[in-house]
Amino acid sequence: MELKDVELKECTVADLDDVYNVQQLMIDSFKEEEKTFYLPDPKEYLEEMLNSDHHLGWLYGAYYKNKMIGFICLSISPSVKNLFAMVPDLEGNSADIDGVVVIPEYRGYGLQLHMLDFIEPIARMHNIDNLFAEISVENSYSLDNFLKKDYEIVNRYYKHDYIDRYVLLKKINN
């Protein structure tokens, strides 16, 4: 597979089953100690996001040969305020990269980096100044990818009191 052959397009409610299946394939591939790397969104939340006329954010699928092989979610849901509060004196509009998911057989091709490059202009178009991401401390692969794209670790906390997470930030409109 070559990245030039991957099509990234905005998902609609018609893509809900594909999004949910991609999420499940990724989660099912995790070893027991990796289960906290990604906390799945319930199908109802995904449906609300895809039906909400962008009040919660945007979801883009990565398609190869007409098959969804991954997705990236740009969230402006109320949970972004919690991340924003972790960075004193931050100004502007913020969004959360709320998942960059790639199914196992397509890992290692640079798709996560490709989707991060893809989402930045979309965020700028929606007047987003700051992009957040939360990454499990143990997820070195994803952490390395975000750091390669100039995200900075700005905080560390325990999500749900037991999941050790880094909070990353990239200022894109400053």
Secondary structure, 3 states (H helix, E strand, C coil): CCHHHEEEEECCHHHHHHHHHHHHHHHHHCCHHHCCCCCCCCHHHHHHHHHCCCCCEEEEEEEECCEEEEEEEEECCCCHHHHHHCCCCCCCCEEEEEEEEECHHHCCCCHHHHHHHHHHHHHHHCCCCEEEEEEECCCHHHHHHHHHCCCEEEEEEEECCCEEEEEEEEECCC
